């Protein structure tokens, strides 16, 4: 088919155009392979795909799968973990960095498999258990000690491996409260 149909064409559309007339007539749907002017032909519906996203401690991963579970494409992007050279307990990350990694992984999977985003029918998501801090607008808030603490910026995740609250945890555990049994 040819591109540049006068009525528009979108990437990933199930329609192909055999010929385009210079007139602005509306297209008619016909069988594939018709050679009449301004005829719109349809292709068979594409296979539905699903994307799984896993945010781990050191990377973001995405996989594109068919309904039967066949892995069609996958991609991994490393994430940044900040440490404090003066405090071994500190492990911080950035929601912006993780989001960028997720976007790169998804786009790469779709491109590698030559699959249109419109063919993706579902997304599954999981992540490690960490604390992401944001303000009322959803903007990231820095959790790093120092001048930037509480301001907008990266380093807004306290990673699961972070142990800066050891004293507080010891205090809570020392109460012997019954709620700690659950």
ChimeraX commands (.cxc) that place a marker at each C-alpha (Angstrom):
marker #1 position 0.00,0.00,0.00 radius 0.5
marker #1 position 0.97,3.63,-0.28 radius 0.5
marker #1 position 1.21,6.14,2.51 radius 0.5
marker #1 position -0.01,9.71,2.63 radius 0.5
marker #1 position -3.71,8.98,2.21 radius 0.5
marker #1 position -5.66,12.27,2.09 radius 0.5
marker #1 position -7.88,11.17,4.97 radius 0.5
marker #1 position -4.89,10.39,7.19 radius 0.5
marker #1 position -3.07,7.29,8.22 radius 0.5
marker #1 position -1.72,6.33,11.63 radius 0.5
marker #1 position 1.17,4.04,12.39 radius 0.5
marker #1 position -0.06,0.66,13.53 radius 0.5
marker #1 position -3.44,1.09,11.81 radius 0.5
marker #1 position -5.02,-2.15,10.51 radius 0.5
marker #1 position -5.79,-0.36,7.23 radius 0.5
marker #1 position -3.67,-0.21,4.11 radius 0.5
marker #1 position -4.28,1.94,1.07 radius 0.5
marker #1 position -3.82,0.41,-2.38 radius 0.5
marker #1 position -4.11,3.66,-4.29 radius 0.5
marker #1 position -4.86,7.21,-3.32 radius 0.5
marker #1 position -7.03,9.42,-5.47 radius 0.5
marker #1 position -6.43,13.15,-5.54 radius 0.5
marker #1 position -10.12,13.58,-4.76 radius 0.5
marker #1 position -11.23,13.68,-1.12 radius 0.5
marker #1 position -13.65,10.74,-1.42 radius 0.5
marker #1 position -14.19,8.62,1.65 radius 0.5
marker #1 position -12.54,5.21,1.48 radius 0.5
marker #1 position -14.52,2.00,1.08 radius 0.5
marker #1 position -13.51,-1.22,2.76 radius 0.5
marker #1 position -12.85,-4.03,0.29 radius 0.5
marker #1 position -10.88,-7.21,0.19 radius 0.5
marker #1 position -7.11,-7.15,0.39 radius 0.5
marker #1 position -5.40,-6.70,-2.94 radius 0.5
marker #1 position -8.00,-4.56,-4.65 radius 0.5
marker #1 position -6.45,-2.13,-7.11 radius 0.5
marker #1 position -9.33,0.31,-7.47 radius 0.5
marker #1 position -8.58,3.98,-6.67 radius 0.5
marker #1 position -9.23,5.27,-3.13 radius 0.5
marker #1 position -9.97,1.79,-1.86 radius 0.5
marker #1 position -9.30,1.03,1.77 radius 0.5
marker #1 position -8.27,-2.54,2.45 radius 0.5
marker #1 position -8.11,-4.18,5.82 radius 0.5
marker #1 position -5.55,-6.58,7.16 radius 0.5
marker #1 position -6.24,-9.36,9.61 radius 0.5
marker #1 position -6.27,-8.26,13.27 radius 0.5
marker #1 position -2.82,-8.38,14.83 radius 0.5
marker #1 position -1.88,-10.81,17.58 radius 0.5
marker #1 position -2.58,-9.32,21.01 radius 0.5
marker #1 position 0.52,-8.83,23.14 radius 0.5
marker #1 position 1.15,-8.19,26.81 radius 0.5
marker #1 position 3.99,-6.40,28.57 radius 0.5
marker #1 position 5.45,-7.39,31.93 radius 0.5
marker #1 position 7.55,-4.83,33.81 radius 0.5
marker #1 position 9.77,-5.67,36.76 radius 0.5
marker #1 position 11.54,-2.97,38.75 radius 0.5
marker #1 position 14.30,-4.57,40.77 radius 0.5
marker #1 position 17.06,-3.30,42.99 radius 0.5
marker #1 position 19.56,-2.69,40.18 radius 0.5
marker #1 position 17.54,-2.59,36.98 radius 0.5
marker #1 position 14.22,-2.26,35.21 radius 0.5
marker #1 position 13.17,-5.11,32.94 radius 0.5
marker #1 position 10.35,-5.42,30.42 radius 0.5
marker #1 position 9.16,-8.41,28.45 radius 0.5
marker #1 position 6.74,-8.52,25.53 radius 0.5
marker #1 position 4.76,-11.77,25.41 radius 0.5
marker #1 position 2.08,-13.42,23.30 radius 0.5
marker #1 position -1.11,-14.76,24.92 radius 0.5
marker #1 position 0.45,-18.25,25.17 radius 0.5
marker #1 position 3.36,-16.83,27.18 radius 0.5
marker #1 position 5.94,-16.89,24.40 radius 0.5
marker #1 position 8.55,-14.21,25.05 radius 0.5
marker #1 position 8.84,-12.08,21.92 radius 0.5
marker #1 position 11.26,-9.39,23.13 radius 0.5
marker #1 position 12.89,-8.25,26.35 radius 0.5
marker #1 position 15.05,-5.39,27.53 radius 0.5
marker #1 position 16.91,-4.42,30.71 radius 0.5
marker #1 position 18.04,-0.95,31.78 radius 0.5
marker #1 position 20.25,-0.46,34.82 radius 0.5
marker #1 position 19.08,1.94,37.51 radius 0.5
marker #1 position 21.16,4.29,39.63 radius 0.5
marker #1 position 21.62,3.56,43.34 radius 0.5
marker #1 position 23.25,6.28,45.39 radius 0.5
marker #1 position 25.29,5.44,48.46 radius 0.5
marker #1 position 26.71,7.71,51.14 radius 0.5
marker #1 position 30.48,7.35,51.55 radius 0.5
marker #1 position 30.12,8.41,55.21 radius 0.5
marker #1 position 27.10,6.24,56.08 radius 0.5
marker #1 position 27.01,2.62,54.88 radius 0.5
marker #1 position 23.30,2.36,55.76 radius 0.5
marker #1 position 22.12,4.70,52.96 radius 0.5
marker #1 position 20.64,3.30,49.70 radius 0.5
marker #1 position 18.69,5.78,47.54 radius 0.5
marker #1 position 17.19,5.78,44.06 radius 0.5
marker #1 position 15.12,8.05,41.80 radius 0.5
marker #1 position 11.58,7.59,40.50 radius 0.5
marker #1 position 12.57,9.70,37.45 radius 0.5
marker #1 position 15.45,7.34,36.66 radius 0.5
marker #1 position 13.23,4.29,37.08 radius 0.5
marker #1 position 10.43,5.79,34.93 radius 0.5
marker #1 position 12.94,6.64,32.18 radius 0.5
marker #1 position 14.25,3.08,32.30 radius 0.5
marker #1 position 10.73,1.64,32.04 radius 0.5
marker #1 position 9.94,3.81,29.02 radius 0.5
marker #1 position 13.19,2.80,27.28 radius 0.5
marker #1 position 12.53,-0.88,27.93 radius 0.5
marker #1 position 8.97,-0.81,26.64 radius 0.5
marker #1 position 9.86,1.16,23.51 radius 0.5
marker #1 position 12.81,-1.15,22.78 radius 0.5
marker #1 position 10.63,-4.28,23.11 radius 0.5
marker #1 position 7.98,-2.90,20.77 radius 0.5
marker #1 position 10.60,-1.79,18.25 radius 0.5
marker #1 position 12.55,-5.06,18.37 radius 0.5
marker #1 position 9.38,-7.09,17.78 radius 0.5
marker #1 position 7.93,-4.58,15.28 radius 0.5
marker #1 position 4.72,-4.44,17.33 radius 0.5
marker #1 position 2.44,-1.41,17.47 radius 0.5
marker #1 position 1.59,-0.06,20.92 radius 0.5
marker #1 position -2.10,-0.47,20.02 radius 0.5
marker #1 position -1.54,-4.25,19.83 radius 0.5
marker #1 position -0.62,-4.34,23.53 radius 0.5
marker #1 position -3.73,-5.38,25.45 radius 0.5
marker #1 position -2.39,-5.44,29.00 radius 0.5
marker #1 position 0.49,-4.48,31.25 radius 0.5
marker #1 position 1.66,-6.29,34.38 radius 0.5
marker #1 position 3.86,-4.48,36.87 radius 0.5
marker #1 position 5.85,-5.39,39.97 radius 0.5
marker #1 position 8.54,-3.66,41.97 radius 0.5
marker #1 position 10.74,-4.14,45.00 radius 0.5
marker #1 position 9.36,-2.78,48.24 radius 0.5
marker #1 position 10.85,0.67,48.73 radius 0.5
marker #1 position 9.60,4.08,49.84 radius 0.5
marker #1 position 9.12,6.68,47.08 radius 0.5
marker #1 position 8.57,10.21,48.42 radius 0.5
marker #1 position 6.68,12.84,46.41 radius 0.5
marker #1 position 4.86,16.10,47.08 radius 0.5
marker #1 position 1.14,16.77,46.60 radius 0.5
marker #1 position 1.74,17.28,42.85 radius 0.5
marker #1 position 3.50,13.94,42.48 radius 0.5
marker #1 position 6.90,15.56,42.04 radius 0.5
marker #1 position 9.84,13.72,43.66 radius 0.5
marker #1 position 11.07,14.98,47.04 radius 0.5
marker #1 position 14.72,14.43,48.03 radius 0.5
marker #1 position 15.25,12.16,51.07 radius 0.5
marker #1 position 19.02,12.68,51.26 radius 0.5
marker #1 position 20.33,14.37,54.40 radius 0.5
marker #1 position 21.74,17.83,53.85 radius 0.5
marker #1 position 20.68,21.04,52.13 radius 0.5
marker #1 position 18.42,19.41,49.52 radius 0.5
marker #1 position 16.39,17.36,52.01 radius 0.5
marker #1 position 12.68,18.01,51.38 radius 0.5
marker #1 position 13.22,19.84,48.10 radius 0.5
marker #1 position 12.11,18.61,44.70 radius 0.5
marker #1 position 14.70,16.49,42.90 radius 0.5
marker #1 position 16.05,13.00,42.38 radius 0.5
marker #1 position 17.14,10.68,45.20 radius 0.5
marker #1 position 13.54,10.43,46.39 radius 0.5
marker #1 position 13.45,6.67,47.03 radius 0.5
marker #1 position 14.61,5.00,50.24 radius 0.5
marker #1 position 15.55,1.57,48.91 radius 0.5
marker #1 position 14.56,-1.58,50.81 radius 0.5
marker #1 position 18.24,-2.16,51.68 radius 0.5
marker #1 position 18.49,1.21,53.46 radius 0.5
marker #1 position 19.05,0.91,57.21 radius 0.5
marker #1 position 19.06,4.56,58.31 radius 0.5
marker #1 position 16.17,3.83,60.68 radius 0.5
marker #1 position 17.93,1.10,62.70 radius 0.5
marker #1 position 17.59,2.97,66.01 radius 0.5
marker #1 position 13.89,3.60,65.40 radius 0.5
marker #1 position 13.34,-0.06,64.49 radius 0.5
marker #1 position 15.16,-1.19,67.63 radius 0.5
marker #1 position 12.94,1.11,69.73 radius 0.5
marker #1 position 9.74,-0.25,68.16 radius 0.5
marker #1 position 10.90,-3.86,68.54 radius 0.5
marker #1 position 11.82,-3.27,72.20 radius 0.5
marker #1 position 8.18,-2.51,73.08 radius 0.5
marker #1 position 7.20,-6.16,72.75 radius 0.5
marker #1 position 3.83,-5.02,71.38 radius 0.5
marker #1 position 1.47,-7.79,70.30 radius 0.5
marker #1 position 1.12,-6.17,66.85 radius 0.5
marker #1 position 4.72,-7.19,66.16 radius 0.5
marker #1 position 3.60,-10.83,66.21 radius 0.5
marker #1 position 1.81,-10.39,62.87 radius 0.5
marker link #1:1,2 radius 0.2
marker link #1:2,3 radius 0.2
marker link #1:3,4 radius 0.2
marker link #1:4,5 radius 0.2
marker link #1:5,6 radius 0.2
marker link #1:6,7 radius 0.2
marker link #1:7,8 radius 0.2
marker link #1:8,9 radius 0.2
marker link #1:9,10 radius 0.2
marker link #1:10,11 radius 0.2
marker link #1:11,12 radius 0.2
marker link #1:12,13 radius 0.2
marker link #1:13,14 radius 0.2
marker link #1:14,15 radius 0.2
marker link #1:15,16 radius 0.2
marker link #1:16,17 radius 0.2
marker link #1:17,18 radius 0.2
marker link #1:18,19 radius 0.2
marker link #1:19,20 radius 0.2
marker link #1:20,21 radius 0.2
marker link #1:21,22 radius 0.2
marker link #1:22,23 radius 0.2
marker link #1:23,24 radius 0.2
marker link #1:24,25 radius 0.2
marker link #1:25,26 radius 0.2
marker link #1:26,27 radius 0.2
marker link #1:27,28 radius 0.2
marker link #1:28,29 radius 0.2
marker link #1:29,30 radius 0.2
marker link #1:30,31 radius 0.2
marker link #1:31,32 radius 0.2
marker link #1:32,33 radius 0.2
marker link #1:33,34 radius 0.2
marker link #1:34,35 radius 0.2
marker link #1:35,36 radius 0.2
marker link #1:36,37 radius 0.2
marker link #1:37,38 radius 0.2
marker link #1:38,39 radius 0.2
marker link #1:39,40 radius 0.2
marker link #1:40,41 radius 0.2
marker link #1:41,42 radius 0.2
marker link #1:42,43 radius 0.2
marker link #1:43,44 radius 0.2
marker link #1:44,45 radius 0.2
marker link #1:45,46 radius 0.2
marker link #1:46,47 radius 0.2
marker link #1:47,48 radius 0.2
marker link #1:48,49 radius 0.2
marker link #1:49,50 radius 0.2
marker link #1:50,51 radius 0.2
marker link #1:51,52 radius 0.2
marker link #1:52,53 radius 0.2
marker link #1:53,54 radius 0.2
marker link #1:54,55 radius 0.2
marker link #1:55,56 radius 0.2
marker link #1:56,57 radius 0.2
marker link #1:57,58 radius 0.2
marker link #1:58,59 radius 0.2
marker link #1:59,60 radius 0.2
marker link #1:60,61 radius 0.2
marker link #1:61,62 radius 0.2
marker link #1:62,63 radius 0.2
marker link #1:63,64 radius 0.2
marker link #1:64,65 radius 0.2
marker link #1:65,66 radius 0.2
marker link #1:66,67 radius 0.2
marker link #1:67,68 radius 0.2
marker link #1:68,69 radius 0.2
marker link #1:69,70 radius 0.2
marker link #1:70,71 radius 0.2
marker link #1:71,72 radius 0.2
marker link #1:72,73 radius 0.2
marker link #1:73,74 radius 0.2
marker link #1:74,75 radius 0.2
marker link #1:75,76 radius 0.2
marker link #1:76,77 radius 0.2
marker link #1:77,78 radius 0.2
marker link #1:78,79 radius 0.2
marker link #1:79,80 radius 0.2
marker link #1:80,81 radius 0.2
marker link #1:81,82 radius 0.2
marker link #1:82,83 radius 0.2
marker link #1:83,84 radius 0.2
marker link #1:84,85 radius 0.2
marker link #1:85,86 radius 0.2
marker link #1:86,87 radius 0.2
marker link #1:87,88 radius 0.2
marker link #1:88,89 radius 0.2
marker link #1:89,90 radius 0.2
marker link #1:90,91 radius 0.2
marker link #1:91,92 radius 0.2
marker link #1:92,93 radius 0.2
marker link #1:93,94 radius 0.2
marker link #1:94,95 radius 0.2
marker link #1:95,96 radius 0.2
marker link #1:96,97 radius 0.2
marker link #1:97,98 radius 0.2
marker link #1:98,99 radius 0.2
marker link #1:99,100 radius 0.2
marker link #1:100,101 radius 0.2
marker link #1:101,102 radius 0.2
marker link #1:102,103 radius 0.2
marker link #1:103,104 radius 0.2
marker link #1:104,105 radius 0.2
marker link #1:105,106 radius 0.2
marker link #1:106,107 radius 0.2
marker link #1:107,108 radius 0.2
marker link #1:108,109 radius 0.2
marker link #1:109,110 radius 0.2
marker link #1:110,111 radius 0.2
marker link #1:111,112 radius 0.2
marker link #1:112,113 radius 0.2
marker link #1:113,114 radius 0.2
marker link #1:114,115 radius 0.2
marker link #1:115,116 radius 0.2
marker link #1:116,117 radius 0.2
marker link #1:117,118 radius 0.2
marker link #1:118,119 radius 0.2
marker link #1:119,120 radius 0.2
marker link #1:120,121 radius 0.2
marker link #1:121,122 radius 0.2
marker link #1:122,123 radius 0.2
marker link #1:123,124 radius 0.2
marker link #1:124,125 radius 0.2
marker link #1:125,126 radius 0.2
marker link #1:126,127 radius 0.2
marker link #1:127,128 radius 0.2
marker link #1:128,129 radius 0.2
marker link #1:129,130 radius 0.2
marker link #1:130,131 radius 0.2
marker link #1:131,132 radius 0.2
marker link #1:132,133 radius 0.2
marker link #1:133,134 radius 0.2
marker link #1:134,135 radius 0.2
marker link #1:135,136 radius 0.2
marker link #1:136,137 radius 0.2
marker link #1:137,138 radius 0.2
marker link #1:138,139 radius 0.2
marker link #1:139,140 radius 0.2
marker link #1:140,141 radius 0.2
marker link #1:141,142 radius 0.2
marker link #1:142,143 radius 0.2
marker link #1:143,144 radius 0.2
marker link #1:144,145 radius 0.2
marker link #1:145,146 radius 0.2
marker link #1:146,147 radius 0.2
marker link #1:147,148 radius 0.2
marker link #1:148,149 radius 0.2
marker link #1:149,150 radius 0.2
marker link #1:150,151 radius 0.2
marker link #1:151,152 radius 0.2
marker link #1:152,153 radius 0.2
marker link #1:153,154 radius 0.2
marker link #1:154,155 radius 0.2
marker link #1:155,156 radius 0.2
marker link #1:156,157 radius 0.2
marker link #1:157,158 radius 0.2
marker link #1:158,159 radius 0.2
marker link #1:159,160 radius 0.2
marker link #1:160,161 radius 0.2
marker link #1:161,162 radius 0.2
marker link #1:162,163 radius 0.2
marker link #1:163,164 radius 0.2
marker link #1:164,165 radius 0.2
marker link #1:165,166 radius 0.2
marker link #1:166,167 radius 0.2
marker link #1:167,168 radius 0.2
marker link #1:168,169 radius 0.2
marker link #1:169,170 radius 0.2
marker link #1:170,171 radius 0.2
marker link #1:171,172 radius 0.2
marker link #1:172,173 radius 0.2
marker link #1:173,174 radius 0.2
marker link #1:174,175 radius 0.2
marker link #1:175,176 radius 0.2
marker link #1:176,177 radius 0.2
marker link #1:177,178 radius 0.2
marker link #1:178,179 radius 0.2
marker link #1:179,180 radius 0.2
marker link #1:180,181 radius 0.2
marker link #1:181,182 radius 0.2
view
